[in-house]
Amino acid sequence: MRERLDEAVIFFLLKLLSVSMCRRGVCGRGECVLTSTAPFYECKCKYPFQPPDCKRYSVCERNPCRNGGQCVRDGNDFDCQCPEGFSGRFCRVGPNDCYVDDGESYRGNVSETDDGFECLYWNSHFILENGIDPFNSFEDDDGLGPHNFCRNPDGEPKPWCFFRRGLRLFWDYCDVNKCSPVVPSPSPAPKQFETCGVAQPKKILTRIFGGLKVSPGAIPWQVSVQQKPKNSNMKYSHVCGGVLIESCWVLTAGHCVEQNKDMQVVMGTLSLDTHDPAAQVIQVENAIVHENYRETSEAVYNDIALLRLRGTNGVCANETQFVKTACLPSGQISDGTECTISGWGATEDSNYGSNHLLEANVLLISQTKCSEPAIYGNVLNNGMFCAGHLQGGVDSCQGDSGGPLTCKQNNTSVVYGVVSWGDQCGKKNKPGVYSRVSNFLDWINSKTQGPA
């Protein structure tokens, strides 16, 4: 037993040594990847640099081009002239190299991003140094391995990879084509929105600070509320979040509604800057702000609104894998419960918001605690509550206004709060303040169940 323990210690120390070697740049103009056998690292040279240390180079002496490609020297650089049907820097991408659906099953050879950056190996020490271990983040291997081919282990819209730019780690979607669609046979249309508060299973990989990128279908009731000047030709722009509670009704914050504006909502998408075929764009027919909505220099009261969507025969949003309704709460939820906030709001990396939908977990904080002088004093009433972390950090921000705070109740997700206001973002002792939806149930029902 002692001998096996000693062997484990030695193995661990050798592993640390290999990480240290990678940090010293032992691989020259190559990439240092970690392995499970001594010396526990390997240099993956970027052509034309040669093994073992990627410091010597020779252009086109050994043909790096695959599938019959021809290496053409261009000074100290080279190009691969690929035969018809093949592409990529080394002609590795064949005519049938494409992905199906979201590309989770993709096992092709594309290793470049849409912008032409070369992908890092999945076992690159640089990825691990940034606190990410792809091999321990998923239930299955999802095609990951000691290679730098694009994969989709976490439910993104298409295959992606990590890449390095200077001393920073980034990720992006890959330059890989989608396979030609197979036309499905028609099937009977299911009834719309029979259940609420049930999302797709989450598959998440941590890639940003404070919040997590949301996987498709994980928050299907999330809505982007967008505006433009009334009757203008300008483009709509995202101003607030919202939450779908019925096919034709979106719940949001009262302060998100402005006079003399045309409004629309976008749902079913994670990204605000790309065209998503799963997205549904619906015009707002009527915006109803709470009759007692009031702003002061310290707080916003009755900060809640309903958006009536434009539809046909009582149907506005169509239920899909990516568009579903959240449930309304059936009562109070205990202080200290962990709930979820989501939106495209500001992060510590960007004061202008994120193009990709983010989520984070926050704790419900007692009204007594939030009413302490050091926090918000006596400005809170029963129509509000606060949630977050008193030490600061994770919080909702400007672009998240009107978006949902959802909690689990009877195994379904209920919209317990609507993002309202706060004192800056992620500040110590200044958690986010939310409109308490359970206080407005009678008002919501009177508007949504009345005459259209």
Steps between C-alpha positions, in 0.01 A plus 500: 500500500783740592678418172190580294456826693862593427446424132193726494696784660782458249250496211337820631835676538604401149171636371566832673847502348353454151267799553801703614691397186208612283497837673869548417433476129676168452307450175630809323263583211268212583227410743573319826240235580475283810513120473442209738845346449848627580627764446131603528520760225543500124582773249251536217694697240333746267627432150762581369661468847627150569510262800616446764513861631333691213798735460642377167298545185510383139238611248357236265795259547241266647160548337247591775205507258256210523280325246732565206549870571814672370725711725598830336776700670449875550819631665496366856132415467306252288161428348330169434343473156216260571338265249137565408262434788760548774575814702666628816858602571621141453224369264359287782140611454324271255183551293288313757645681802184661641288495814141396570257688729717686755812296419520304826572189292757677280830308474654680203839661448430875494741677737451869418252759630271707281759780518792275403658442843660159549335293773687399815535134588232400750776381736703820459659612824386857417133397530567324832700801625184710450307278742314296238527122468281390207552132581336531843211725394273252323336162561631357170820566310303675219787444259756692706855368500867587446420688177394848393194412291179695557237337718175592676496340847264750667203558270613812312330569163800354309851355558753732665848505649733697725771718349777717635563864422803636681469409867120464496276199442199535270247272331304530179290299260686310229511538124307179439197454275165360599393184318217527249172458690289188472135593450304333785163338448208709631370421847194623692554837666509475881286722719670828591638580846325214684763518775709785637834526677667195339827566317749290306769325709798727552846429365725784611871571476634791703653754266440845650525656845191550717253348257474197275407486137162337464460183294216486243159437655623539860305826556231479229276769656769770471396789273692793354283814510598731214402855402539759226360852449132481400436459125872537423717293264763448767593152620358360820749482788499297822399709803377252761434140581160343543338165572234316299209398725238424231504470122400866465630651825848609613574621854764773537586807710292816486805719449576312176193645326546838331243717327520561124692180435427201281573177686569141405617192688749235392500154658653161433850636441814528710685759292392856424735555205444194278201377304369192675249286309346397835425862595144634507453875446156633600364854504362647823135599458455668839722583798327516840695661784370460858266787585696582819846493339713767665866603488681688778864596543549193719281224356247390238159384627253263332761452229314248289342495155330262257556492124208374291642339185347513154372163386252306288198319644631543853844354419808721511813310608526139384629243747826335392801339665635854545180693579293409807314686775610545860246431774366767734577437870241338725628661822806628684842334466732469799788742559835346414361308201734495201333636187610588147530838326555534127547766237730677259613758757837650578779272624835586653648442154256731318310805622284483188355156562552155361387385156444153644234427762657457845372351824616503861378366831399736782360454851170646622586740784258569785306827501635573848860471381439709187334772707808553716643855476823378338305332220175670386345632820126566504446553126386140434135401519320165469495527122880469492769264621874480456717211388865444427814470708573767761875469438439621142592341170213314335208734436250614242595812303357769273422285198325244722220739609162335467651155474402202713619372834377141502489254789400136521153441647339155479774393255417774250658841436288792621569865429531623858653838420544755221831688492421855615779716640812510717801707604753432220590143400658235720579752776558381857186528719295613199325193359254529214139599576213315334125549466332225704275329242285325763385845619367581152319175413151654522611788276661262247193275488263795460690616191579167333160338560292803408371582151776516236 
